[in-house]
Structures are given as C-alpha cells and as structure tokens.
Amino acid sequence: MTAAIEPGIDWTRTLRRYLAASALLHLSWEVVQLPLYSVWSTGTVKQQAFAVFHCSIGDVMIAALALLSAIALAGRPTWPSSGALRVYAVCLAGGAGYTIYSEWLNVSVRGSWAYSKLMPVVPLIGTGLAPLLQWIVIPTLALWFAVDRPPWRDGRPDAK
C-alpha cells in the first residue's frame, strides 16, 4: 500500500530550510555561549574560532540526523503538512538525548572540553544548561521557519 504525497508539499524544501536555519542559529549560539566554556579564558583566538566552527559543524550534523531519524521513525508520507508534532517531539528527544550523552562523555569522561564557572549545570544529569537549551530552542525555531508555522501544528498556513 502506497500513500500519496500531498500535492504542493515540497519536503526537500523543508529540509533545506531547516538545515540552513539550523546552521545559522547553531553558529550564533556557539558564539554566544563560548564564555560558558573554559576555552574562553584559556584558549587563543584561533582555538576559540576552531571550537566555534567545529562545534557548529557538529551541531548541523546532529540536527540533520535528528530530523531525518524523526521523519523515518515518526513521519507520515505527507510530512510536513501532517504528523508534525510527532516528528518535532522525536527530533527534540534525539537532539537533547545526544547532547546529554555527548556533554557527559566529553566533559566528564574524555575531558575534551570543560565548563567555565559561568555555566549553569543541570542537577542529576550534570549537563550544562546552555547546550541542553540549545537543543530545545534551535530545533524549535528552525522547524518553525522550515514549515512556516509552529512545528507542533499540522497543516499549511494557507490551508483552509
């Protein structure tokens, strides 16, 4: 049984818009949150720039994988016009879940980076609040931009 794609819905356009918005927003977020990491006070300008761009590229890769996984697991053939809430929820869970794991691994186990005294840390999980919020705020804004409506609502804005 094959479900028909709804006419007029270009999911590739939605993916492109999501990735473009994600790239811009993650780059901006990485610059703003840099003082919350030790590289701000201990690193050279070159090391700081590398950290921002390296992390931004990783963020876009995570964002792409989180959304594509969410579409594969929870999407409908008519996504993004229907099933938006399920895809949004799975995308957020994937991005936030990976962030918790990655921050624990890189801060606590590997010591690849460290938080500065300015970073608020979420009790029990030990993850910095800024990177956790990053994976709630940015996918929400990027999906909102990509689908031209809040990502938890179904239907095109011009649909009646």
C-alpha positions in Angstrom: 0.0 0.0 0.0 1.5 3.3 -1.1 0.4 6.6 0.5 0.3 9.5 -1.9 2.3 12.6 -1.3 0.0 15.6 -0.9 0.3 17.9 -3.9 2.1 21.2 -3.3 4.2 19.9 -0.4 7.9 20.0 -1.0 9.6 18.2 1.9 13.0 18.7 0.3 12.5 22.5 0.6 11.5 22.0 4.2 14.7 20.0 4.9 16.9 22.6 3.1 15.3 25.5 5.1 15.6 23.5 8.3 19.3 22.9 7.7 20.0 26.5 6.7 18.2 27.9 9.7 20.0 25.3 12.0 23.4 26.3 10.6 22.9 30.0 11.2 21.3 29.5 14.6 23.8 27.0 15.9 26.7 29.2 14.8 25.2 32.1 16.6 24.5 30.1 19.7 28.1 28.7 19.8 29.5 32.2 19.6 27.2 33.5 22.4 27.8 30.5 24.7 31.6 30.5 24.3 32.2 32.3 27.6 30.5 29.3 29.3 33.4 27.1 28.3 37.0 27.2 29.6 38.4 27.8 26.1 37.1 31.4 26.5 39.6 32.2 29.2 42.4 29.7 28.4 42.4 29.4 24.6 43.8 31.6 22.0 41.6 33.4 19.5 42.5 30.7 16.9 41.4 27.9 19.4 38.2 29.8 20.2 37.4 30.2 16.5 38.2 26.5 15.9 35.9 25.5 18.8 33.0 27.6 17.4 33.3 26.3 13.9 34.0 22.7 14.8 31.0 22.6 17.2 28.8 24.4 14.7 29.5 21.8 12.0 28.9 19.0 14.5 25.6 20.7 15.5 24.4 20.8 11.9 25.3 17.2 11.5 23.4 16.3 14.7 20.4 18.5 13.6 20.3 16.7 10.2 20.4 13.3 11.8 17.9 14.1 14.5 15.4 15.4 11.9 15.9 12.6 9.4 15.7 10.0 12.2 12.5 11.6 13.4 11.0 11.6 9.9 11.9 8.0 9.5 10.6 6.9 12.9 7.5 9.1 13.2 6.9 10.9 9.9 4.0 10.4 7.6 4.2 10.4 3.8 2.5 13.8 3.9 5.1 15.3 6.3 5.4 18.2 6.9 1.7 19.0 6.4 0.7 16.3 8.8 2.3 14.4 11.6 4.4 17.5 12.5 4.0 17.1 16.3 5.3 13.5 16.3 8.3 14.4 14.2 9.0 17.5 16.3 8.9 15.5 19.5 11.2 12.8 18.3 13.6 15.4 16.8 13.8 17.2 20.1 14.3 14.0 22.1 17.0 12.8 19.7 18.9 16.1 19.8 18.6 16.6 23.6 19.4 13.0 24.3 22.5 13.1 22.2 23.5 16.3 23.8 23.2 14.9 27.3 25.4 11.9 26.3 27.9 14.0 24.4 28.4 16.6 27.1 28.8 13.8 29.8 31.3 11.9 27.5 33.4 15.0 26.5 33.3 16.8 29.9 33.3 14.1 32.4 35.0 11.1 30.7 37.3 12.4 28.0 38.0 15.9 29.2 37.8 17.1 25.6 36.3 20.4 26.9 35.4 21.9 30.2 32.7 24.3 31.5 33.7 27.6 33.0 32.4 28.7 36.4 29.7 30.7 34.4 28.0 27.5 33.0 24.8 26.6 35.0 24.7 22.8 35.3 21.5 20.7 35.3 21.4 18.7 38.6 21.4 14.9 38.4 22.5 14.8 34.7 25.4 17.2 35.0 24.9 18.6 31.6 25.4 22.3 31.0 22.1 24.2 30.8 23.2 26.2 27.7 23.8 23.2 25.4 20.7 21.5 26.6 18.6 24.6 25.9 20.3 24.9 22.5 18.7 21.5 21.5 15.3 22.7 22.5 15.3 26.3 21.3 17.1 25.9 17.9 15.3 22.9 16.5 12.0 24.6 17.5 13.0 27.8 15.7 14.5 26.0 12.7 11.4 23.8 12.2 9.1 26.8 12.7 11.0 28.6 9.9 11.1 25.5 7.7 7.4 24.7 7.8 6.1 28.3 8.1 4.2 27.5 11.4 4.9 26.3 14.9 6.3 22.8 14.5 3.7 21.3 16.8 0.8 22.3 14.5 -0.3 20.4 11.4 -1.4 22.0 8.2 -0.1 24.6 5.9 -0.6 28.2 6.9 -2.6 28.8 3.7 -4.8 25.7 4.2 -8.5 26.4 5.0 
